[in-house]
Amino acid sequence: MSNLRLDLYLPLISNITTDPRYPDHPDCLLLQNETTDLLSGKTHFYVNDGTTITGDVSNFVSDSAMPNLNNYAKAIPLVAFDNTFTNNSTVTQTYMTPEIVKTHSDSKSTSVSNGFTLGAKATASVSGKVDVPLLAEGSATASVEFSAQYQFNTTTTSTSTETVTLRIPPQPVVVPAGKKTHVKIYYAAINITNAPITYTGKMSGMVTIEPNNVPNFPSGSVDLYSVLSVANEHCPNAAVNGNTGLTLDSTNKSVNFTSTGYFNGELLAGNFFVQTDEQSISASTENNSEHSVKITQGDLIITPDPDSPTNMRTHIYVCNCPECGCEN
C-alpha cells in the first residue's frame, strides 16, 4: 500500500466487537475486508458523500535509517582560486592567497513512497554523513553532515533550499628560490542521488475518534494496543499483520509500521582543499618528474545568507484515493 489511511483505520478500532453469542466465531472476513478497504482509502458505507471520520493517537513516534550514503554520493570539485607564484629571488618566499568569499545554495529533498494519512500532520527528520573522494591526485575527501525534514502524513516530496556564504581564509604558499608553484584551491558540492530511506514508527496510547457528520458512529477514546490485541486473538491477521502493513509490538504495547522513501540533495562540503604543484621555473609542464604535488585541506567558514532565508516547500505528487477528495 502506498498510503495507509490511518485516519480511517483508527476509528474502526473503536467499533471492533465480536458477537457475544459466538465469541469464538466472529466475522473475521468482514473485519479483514473492512480493514483493508479503509487502509487503502476505499469508499465505505460510512465514508462517502463527503462525510469524514478522523482518528488520532496520543503517542506517536518515528525514526529513520539510511544505508552507507557514500554509495549514492559524488563530489563535484569547484575551483575557487587558480594562480601561479614565481620566485625569481635567491631566498625562499612566502606568498598569501586572497580571502575567498562565495555563495552556494544547498538543496535537500526527501520523499515518502509509502506513507500514511493520520489525523494530525506528522513530520520528523532524517540525518546522515557523507565522505567521498574529491580529487584523483593525492588524498582529498569531501565531507558533509546534514539533516532534513520529511512529512510522513502523505506520499510527498519535501524540498528545502538554503543559500549560504562560504569563506576560505588566506593561505600561505611557500616557494623556494628559483621555483614556481601553481596553486589551486577547491571546495566541493556533494550530489546525493536516490539514497533509500527506511522510516519506522509506532503508535500507542488512546485513540480519539471524531465522527464528523456520521450518525450513530461511536465516538470517544479507546486504548489502541488493548483493542487490537483482543481483535487479533479472535481474528488473527485481520486488523493487524497480514496485508495491513501494521504489526503488534507486545514488548512496548504499540502498533508498529514501516515505510520507505528516498533522499536527494546537493550539499556544500564542509572543507576546502589546497593543491600545490611546485617545479623549477625553467621546467617543462609536461615533465612530471620535476613536479612536486601536495594537497592540504581546511574547514570552510560557512554562514547562512540573511538575504536568502531557508525556503521549504512540499509537493504532493500521489493521490491514492480520488474518491476521497485528494488531488495531485
Secondary structure, DSSP 8 states (H G I E B T S, - for coil): --EEEHHHHHHHHTT----TT-TT---HHHHHHHHHHHHTT--BTTB-TT---EEEEEEEEEEEE---GGGGEEEEEEEEEEEEEE--SSS-EEEE---EEEEEEEEEEEEESSEEE-SS--EEEEEEEEEEE--SSS--EEEEEEEEEEE-SSSEEEEEEEEEEEEE---EEEE-TTEEEEEEEEEEEEEEEEEEEEEEEEEEEEEEEE-TT-TT---EEEEHHHHHHHHHHHSTTTSSSTTSSEEEETTTTEEEEEEEEEEEEEEE-SEEEEEEEEEETT--TT-GGG-EEEEEEEE-EEEE-TTS--EEEEEE---S-GGGT---
